[in-house]
């Protein structure tokens, strides 16, 4: 139902005159007549009738007039709600992070966001990169931060910041190891890797293969914590984000191993559906994410190195 036509009808019904209604709403009398006639055609019912020089509502018109107040009240409520959302006085945000990001990088981002926008309701989702891709395609998420490229062209993928990876092993088994080990020696080791669908697994296997390592013995484990615990227990070695290995390395439970030619810096990504408009809350969170990317020391170093001298 066209609210402009409804307002015109209400003015006619309240003032009992097309002429008086035209004066009140500042339009011509023919325009008022056309508006009421168009509304009657839309609804398929007569709404007004002329009687003794006055205009009065038909039974259908009287019923519509009773509903009009509630309709306009709902309109005002909707406008107020949207104004509040524009000002982020309320709203919802559903953001996902692949496992490493959700554990180590996303919580401080959400904390900063809620400090600035305490009235927004936020839900954080942790999943592997493949599952996040499927949830984006199902329009379940406002945006996501992931560790590996997502391949569906409907998803917009933008680099966010860099993440440092490393090969780590049990300190009790490799303490005192000096210098790079050969690709052949690494190929003979058992590798502890994340589950299928993990961005960390995808990047690690690809980078190791580039450096000449062919993995023949692999133990698959769900989640970074389980990978780190398995490596610390001496079950094998892994290539993982330093964010996930930082504490065990500091405590002396793990050591880093070197492999010549291994690329250990990987990009992390911001992801969202191309055709889905971002809500005010999602836009504000995305701006914060971009700011933290520029603040990241690794990003700053790359930008400084690339700057003209």
Secondary structure, DSSP 4 states (H G I P E B T S, - for coil): --HHHHHHHHHHHHHT-HHHHHHHHTS-HHHHHHHHHHHHHHHTS--EEEETTEEEE-HHHHHHHHHHHHHHHHHHHHHHHHHHHHTTSS-EEEEEEEHHIIIIIHHHHHHHHHHH-TTSEEEEEEE-HHHHHHHHHTT--SEEEESS----TTEEEEEEEEEEEEEEEEHHHHTT--SPBPHHHHHTSEEEEPPTT-HHHHHHHHHHHHTT----EEEE-SSHHHHHHHHHTTS-BEEEEHHHHHHHHHTTSEEEE-BTT---EEEEEEEEETTSPPPHHHHHHHHHHHHHHHH-HHHHHHHHHHS--
